[in-house]
């Protein structure tokens, strides 16, 4: 396992982070326990969750993933071995706090206390804003092309509230997620001006099908030490090739919840086929190629692997030992230019 710095915090995290959003929906608590045991045994010290998990998001299962993690931490008595990340959800979830999910001081403090209780811990290592609290371009867009009204909370208040949690010892660091270049730099500037803690990381989608992060955010990640926590490194399972030609395997995420069309455009499917064929030429599984690519990025802090089965996690472990040659870099760049961000 490789370990890398989390921003400027002094915290070291494993290059593979265990994603947990299926526990309590696709995965049982017992399966979640098995995944955490396997991850820890393999050198993973970084777990990522969120108050709104599991997915598919609904009121009946709100917070259940954090409960499963809290039960495991208590039973295994290994809290000091884990770098634990969670998130406060943004606006749009009517079943959470009655829909009051703006990033105000009250909301952030209330959400954090709830997560601490469910996780059965005194502190969270990395506390993240799950998505922007303002008008934003949302998923599936390459960028912003028109004025979008900013209806969010005061970002000075947001930064101050997060710093208060750090000073109180309830969190060690904070980060952002699903953010734009402007959003990151606005938070960095406010934190630096106010001489308070700055964001340590940014959790955005990144994979062979979605390299949008490179357009502006990669430079920020490198220069400002706000490293990428890459979610969906195999594009929600699409880069395995299991959904090609309209296939919908029983129990697979998109079979259960077909509303997630982010990785299913004609261009994305064509790109997927090309990457799967390239992996075949190399004698690799498509998952290993996809994971190895993400793990090779210099702006990456950690790649978040959401494994519904232990074998999925093992594919990510295998990718740690695979070196991408200069020749393969050229092949991947050719395909990238041919299929430019087909799944933003």
N, C-alpha and C positions, 0 to 999 in steps of 0.2 A: 504494500500500500504506500502511496505517496501522501505526504501531508504538506499543506500550504497555508500561508498566513491569511487570516480573515481580515482584510483591510489593514488598518493600522492599530488593531485592537490588541495585538500580542497573542491572540488565540490561534492555535493551529488546528486545522480541520482536514479530514481525509478527502482526497480528490474525488472519491465517490461518496455521495450523500444518500442516505436511505430515504426515499419518498414513501409516504404513509397513507395517501389519500383514499386507498381502497379498503382500509381496515374498518370493519363495521358495516360494509356494504358488499363488495365482491369477496372480501376476505373475512373470515371469522376471527375472533380474538385469539384463538389457538394458533391460527395461521400467522397472525401478526406477531405473536410471541416467537414462533419458529423463525420468521424472517429476521427479527431483531437479534436473536441468538446467533444466527448464521452470519449476519452482517458484522456483529461485534467480533466473532471468531475470525473473520476475514480481515480485520483491521479497520473497519469502518467505525469512526467515532462521532459521526455527524448525522443526526436524524432531523428531518424537516416535516412539520405538520402545520395545521391551521385550525383556528377555532371552528370554522364552518365545515370541516371534513367529518365524515367521508363524502365522496362524490359517488353517485349523483346527489346533489345538495337538496336536502328537504328537512322540514322541521322535526320530523320523527327521529332523525339520526344526528341532529346537530350536536357537535362536541364529542361524539362517540369515539372518534379516533384518538383524541387526546386522552380519554379515559383508558383506552387500551394501553397506550404508552405509559400512563401513570401507574397502572396496575403492574406492568412489566418492570418498571423502574423500582417499584416498591418490593416486588417479589425477588428480583435479582440483586437488589441492593448495590447497584452499580452507577448511581447518578453521577458520581465524580468521574466516570470514564466516558461520559457522553456529552457532546456539544449539541445542545437541544435548541432547535429553531421552531418558532411558531409565528402565527400571523393574526393580526386584527383585520377582519373583513371590512371592505369599503361599502359605499352606498349600493343599494339595489337588492338587499336581502330582507324582505319584509318580515320574515319569521325570526330575525335576530334583533333583540332589543327593540321590538316593535317597529323595525325599519329605521331606527335612529343609528345609523352606522357612519356618519361623518366623522372625520378625524379630529374631533374636539378633545380637549383635555379630559372631560368627563367620560366620553366614550372610550378613549384609549385606556384610561385607568380602570374603568369597569371591565373592559374586555380582557385586560391583562390579569386582573384578579380572578376572573372566571377560568382562564387558561391555567393559571397557577394551581387553582383548586383541582381541576380535572387532571392535570399532569402530576399532582401530588408532589410538588416541589416548591422550594422557596424562591427559585430564580429561573429565568429563561435566558439562555446564552445569547440568542439572536432573536429579536422581536421585529417583525416585518409588517409594513403596510401592504396589504394584499394586492390592491390595485389603486390607481389614483382617485383621490376625492376632488374631482373637478371635471369639467368637460374634457373628454379625451377621445382619441380615435378608436379605442377599443381593439379587439382582436380582428384579424382578417384584413386589416388595412395596411398598406405599405407606408403611409405617412398621412400628414394632415394637409388638406387642400383648401380649407375654408375656415372662417372664424367659428370657433366653438365656445359657447358661453361658459364662463367659469363660475360654477355654482357651489364650489367647494368651501370647506372651512378655512379659516385663517392658518396659513402654513407656519407662521411664527408660533402660533399656539401649538400646532402639531409637533414641531421640533422641540419646543419647551417641555411639552408633556412627556415626550420620550426621554429627554434628558433627566427629567424629574424621576422617572422610573429607574434610570441608571444610578442616580445619586442615592436613591432609596435601596439599592441593591436588589431590585426585583428583576431587572434585566441587565445584561453585561454590555450589549451593543444593539444597534438597530439597523434595519435595512429597508429597502424598497423593492417593489415587485411590479412587473408589467408596466414599467415606466419608460418614458421618452428621455432623450438627451436633455431637453429643456428641464424636465422634471428633476432629473438627477442633479444638474448643475444649480438649479434653484435651491434645492435642499442643502447642497454643499456650501453654497454662498451664505445662506441664512445661518447655518451652523457655524461657519468660520467667523462671520461677522459678530454673532452672539457669543463667541468663545464657548460653545457647547459641543457635545459629541456630534460627529458627522456620520452620515450613512456609511456602513462598512461593506455593503454588498448590494447587488441588484439581482433579483431573481426573475429572469425573462425566459421565454421559449428560445431554444437554440438547437438546431440540428442540421443535417444535410439538406432538409427541405425548407429550412427557415434560418437563413443567415442574415436576417435584417439587422441583428445586433451589430454587425460589423460596420454598418453605414456611418454611424456617429458614436454609438455607445462604447464601442471597443476602445477608442482612443481615450475616452473619459475613464473607462475601467483601468487602463494602464497608467495614465498620468495622475489620476486622482486616487488611485488605490481603492476603487469601488468595484471589486471583482465580480465576475458573473457567476451566479448560481444557475446553471442551465437546467431548466425543466424540459421534459419531453425530448430527451436526446435521441430517442428512436421514434419520435413523432407519434406518440400515443400508440405505439406498436405497429404503425403503418410501415416503417422501414424494415420490418421483418419480412415483408412481402405477403403476409398472411391474408391481407384483404384484396390482393390483386384479382382482377377479372370478376369482381363482384362477390368474392367469397366473404362469408360472414361466419367464422368459426363459433361454435356454441360456447357461451360464457365469456367471449371476448368483449372488451369494453364497448366497441362501436356496434357490436351486435346487440348488446343490452341497451345502449343509449345512442341510437343513430343520429340524434340531433347534432352531434359534434362533427361538423362537416369541414373543419379547418384543413384537414390533410387529404381531402377527397376530391379536389378539383381534377379535371382531366389532365392539366399540366402536372399536378402533384403525383398523380398515378403514373404518368409517363416517366417522371423523374425517379419515382420509386423503382420502377422496373429497371431503369438504367443502373441504379446503384446496386440493386439486387444481383443483376447480371455481372457487374464489376466484381462484387464479392465472390461470386461463383468462379470467375476467372482466377481469382487469387487463392481459391481454396479456403475461403473464410465463410463463416456464417454472416449473413447481412447484419445481425445485431452487433457482432464484434467490430465490423467495419464502422458502423454508425457510432458506436460508443468510442472507439479509438480516435475517430476524427474529433469528436467533442473534447475528449481528454487531452488532445494535442494542442489545443488553443492556448496561446500565451496569456490571454486575458481571463482565463477561467480560474475561478477559485475551487468550484466543485461541480460535478455533474450529478443531478438528482435522478436516481433510478427508482422508479415506482414498479416494484416487482410483485406481481400477483402470485408468482410461483418462485420457489427457491432457484430453479434453473435459470430464470430470467436474471437474477442477481449474479449468478455464476458467469453469464455471458459478459457482464460488465467487468467482473474480475479478470476474465481472460483478456479483455481489451487493454488492461494495464500493461500487459507484457508484449503487446503488438506495436512495433515501430513503423510509422508511416514513412516510407521512403520518399526521396525527392521525386522519383518517377510517379509514384502514386499521388503525391501532392499535385503534380501537373494534370494527371487524369481527373482528379476530383475538381480542379479548377475549370477544366474544360466542360465538365458536366454542370458545374455551378453557373457558368456563363450561358450554357445552353438552356438551362432551366432555372432562371434567376428568381429566387425566393418564390417558389410556387405555392407556399403555404404560410403566408405571413400571420 
